[in-house]
Amino acid sequence: MRVTEKQLQGVVDRINEATKSPMTSYTKTKAGKFSANIGNFHLDFAYGGVALHRMQSKGGGIEDIFGGHYPKRELFNRCWAYLDGIQLGNKK
């Protein structure tokens, strides 16, 4: 079975929900400028792979959660393991 971008986005959305993080990476201000939503988890496609990033600053600085870009299947499995860890931590 192939992992699709939609499936990856689904698990990222669940991570955002579990961490009570913003669901979108940027918000348009009344002045028409974009402001990064700190804490948002999102996908980054580059180098033939995909990475999980988390917004760290209003200027758009990010943290690379797994330290690189991976094939979709590998990132999908890593994201589910990450989500499982978050949910276990939330139960305590």
One Martini backbone bead per residue (centre of mass of N, CA, C, O) as a GRO file, in nm:
protein
   92
    1MET     BB    1   0.095   0.037   0.023
    2ARG     BB    2   0.048   0.363  -0.028
    3VAL     BB    3   0.152   0.678   0.069
    4THR     BB    4  -0.013   0.971   0.114
    5GLU     BB    5  -0.052   1.302   0.162
    6LYS     BB    6  -0.324   1.272   0.308
    7GLN     BB    7  -0.226   1.075   0.528
    8LEU     BB    8  -0.007   1.255   0.643
    9GLN     BB    9  -0.193   1.493   0.716
   10GLY     BB   10  -0.368   1.336   0.915
   11VAL     BB   11  -0.145   1.283   1.131
   12VAL     BB   12  -0.068   1.582   1.170
   13ASP     BB   13  -0.344   1.672   1.272
   14ARG     BB   14  -0.338   1.487   1.522
   15ILE     BB   15  -0.092   1.619   1.650
   16ASN     BB   16  -0.214   1.900   1.679
   17GLU     BB   17  -0.449   1.811   1.860
   18ALA     BB   18  -0.282   1.669   2.093
   19THR     BB   19  -0.110   1.961   2.134
   20LYS     BB   20  -0.278   2.218   2.082
   21SER     BB   21  -0.224   2.314   1.792
   22PRO     BB   22  -0.210   2.468   1.521
   23MET     BB   23  -0.341   2.389   1.194
   24THR     BB   24  -0.175   2.630   1.083
   25SER     BB   25   0.112   2.801   0.982
   26TYR     BB   26  -0.063   3.057   0.887
   27THR     BB   27  -0.164   3.406   0.938
   28LYS     BB   28  -0.366   3.661   0.841
   29THR     BB   29  -0.356   3.979   0.883
   30LYS     BB   30  -0.506   4.287   0.871
   31ALA     BB   31  -0.245   4.394   0.702
   32GLY     BB   32  -0.171   4.129   0.505
   33LYS     BB   33   0.008   3.959   0.673
   34PHE     BB   34   0.220   3.699   0.772
   35SER     BB   35   0.189   3.465   1.052
   36ALA     BB   36   0.324   3.251   1.250
   37ASN     BB   37   0.230   2.939   1.408
   38ILE     BB   38   0.318   2.852   1.695
   39GLY     BB   39   0.347   2.482   1.701
   40ASN     BB   40   0.311   2.395   1.423
   41PHE     BB   41   0.255   2.118   1.232
   42HIS     BB   42   0.439   2.020   0.928
   43LEU     BB   43   0.504   1.976   0.597
   44ASP     BB   44   0.810   1.893   0.399
   45PHE     BB   45   0.906   1.920   0.059
   46ALA     BB   46   1.221   1.754  -0.022
   47TYR     BB   47   1.464   1.570  -0.173
   48GLY     BB   48   1.237   1.336  -0.229
   49GLY     BB   49   1.085   1.414   0.040
   50VAL     BB   50   0.973   1.415   0.392
   51ALA     BB   51   0.889   1.641   0.664
   52LEU     BB   52   0.878   1.729   1.010
   53HIS     BB   53   0.753   2.037   1.128
   54ARG     BB   54   0.804   2.317   1.367
   55MET     BB   55   0.700   2.604   1.480
   56GLN     BB   56   0.912   2.871   1.652
   57SER     BB   57   0.842   3.147   1.495
   58LYS     BB   58   0.705   3.436   1.360
   59GLY     BB   59   0.921   3.417   1.109
   60GLY     BB   60   0.940   3.078   1.047
   61GLY     BB   61   1.082   2.907   1.229
   62ILE     BB   62   1.220   2.573   1.262
   63GLU     BB   63   1.169   2.231   1.351
   64ASP     BB   64   1.327   1.920   1.301
   65ILE     BB   65   1.209   1.637   1.428
   66PHE     BB   66   1.388   1.397   1.247
   67GLY     BB   67   1.634   1.512   1.071
   68GLY     BB   68   1.468   1.501   0.787
   69HIS     BB   69   1.415   1.337   0.484
   70TYR     BB   70   1.156   1.108   0.379
   71PRO     BB   71   0.984   0.869   0.301
   72LYS     BB   72   0.656   0.842   0.339
   73ARG     BB   73   0.642   0.577   0.500
   74GLU     BB   74   0.850   0.651   0.719
   75LEU     BB   75   0.710   0.907   0.822
   76PHE     BB   76   0.442   0.781   0.895
   77ASN     BB   77   0.558   0.592   1.117
   78ARG     BB   78   0.688   0.815   1.289
   79CYS     BB   79   0.430   0.980   1.345
   80TRP     BB   80   0.277   0.757   1.495
   81ALA     BB   81   0.486   0.723   1.720
   82TYR     BB   82   0.471   1.016   1.817
   83LEU     BB   83   0.169   1.012   1.886
   84ASP     BB   84   0.181   0.785   2.091
   85GLY     BB   85   0.365   0.940   2.289
   86ILE     BB   86   0.176   1.175   2.342
   87GLN     BB   87  -0.067   1.007   2.446
   88LEU     BB   88   0.083   0.880   2.683
   89GLY     BB   89   0.158   1.151   2.822
   90ASN     BB   90  -0.146   1.249   2.856
   91LYS     BB   91  -0.231   1.015   3.066
   92LYS     BB   92  -0.046   1.118   3.322
   0.00000   0.00000   0.00000
